[in-house]
Every structure is written in C-alpha cells, then in structure tokens.
Amino acid sequence: MSNKFETLKASVQEIIDLIAAENSREANNKLLEVSEVLDEMIDFAEEDEEVREITRYQVLLNQLHVKINGEEPVDGE
C-alpha cells in the first residue's frame, strides 16, 4: 500500500512545485492526471485505512485546484 502513496506524494509535490514556478497549465494537467489515479484507487480500495488516505489526497487536490484556478482569494490579497 505504501508504494502507491509514495508515488502519489511525489506527484502532489510535483504539482506544488509547478504552482510555485507559476506554471498553472502544467500544474492543472498534472492535477487532473493525479485525480484520475485517485478515482481509480478508490474504486479498488479494500481497506478502510486506504480509503482514508485516498480521501486525504482528494481534499489536498481540491485545495490545490482552488489555488491554481484562483477560485478563492489567496491569503494576503
């Protein structure tokens, strides 16, 4: 189970790095890719802990989506 989440962690870090580099298009593309992976993972999740971890990533991706697309004011603005 942990190998899947290590890959997810690296992908999320890549999204964060793209946001920091102000590369919104690539960040959004990567976010969509990771979202699809999470959707597939949740379909095949067998353990409650796995579902909880996937849900945590989904919440994080939602927050990153808002950050990329500027749907809410960012702190300090």
N, C-alpha and C positions, 0 to 999 in steps of 0.2 A: 504494500500500500504506500509506503513512504517514497518509493521511487517515482510514482506518479505525481505526488505532491511536490517533490523536489523539482521536477520538470515544470510544474505549474508555477512554483515560486520563482524560478528563473525567467519564465515567460512574463510574469507580472512585473518583475524587476526591469525587464526589457521595456515594457510599456511605460513604467515610471521614468526610465532613462530617456525615452523618446519624448515624453512630456517635458522633461527638464531641458531637452535640447530644442524645445519648441517645434517639434516635428509632429504636429497634430494628425496629419493624414496617416502617416505610418503607425502612430500610436493607436489611432482608431481602427486601422486594419488589423493590427496585432490583437487588439481588444476583442474584435469580432471573432477572430480565429480562436482565441482562448475561451471565449464564451461558448462556442460550438463544442469544444473539447469538454467543458464542464457539463453542458447539457447531455452529452453522450455518457459521461462518467456517472451522472446522477441516475440515468436510466438503468445502469448496470450495477449500481452500488448495492452491496449486500449487507453491510454493517451500519449500525446507527452512527458510529463514530465517523465513518467515511462520509455519510450524508451530512453530518455537522460540519466537517472540514470543507466539503464542497460548497455548502451554504455560506461559509465564511468567505470563501473566494468569490462567490457570486455577489455578496454585499460589497466587497472591495472593488470588484469590477464595475459595479453600479456607481460607486463613488468616483472611480477614475473616469467613467463615461461622462459624468457631470463635469468633472474638471476639464476634460478635453473639449467638450462641446459648450462650455460656458453657460449651462442652463441655470446656474445659481451664482450669486455674487461670490467672489473669492475673498477670503479674509484680507482686510486692508484696502479694499476697493470701495 
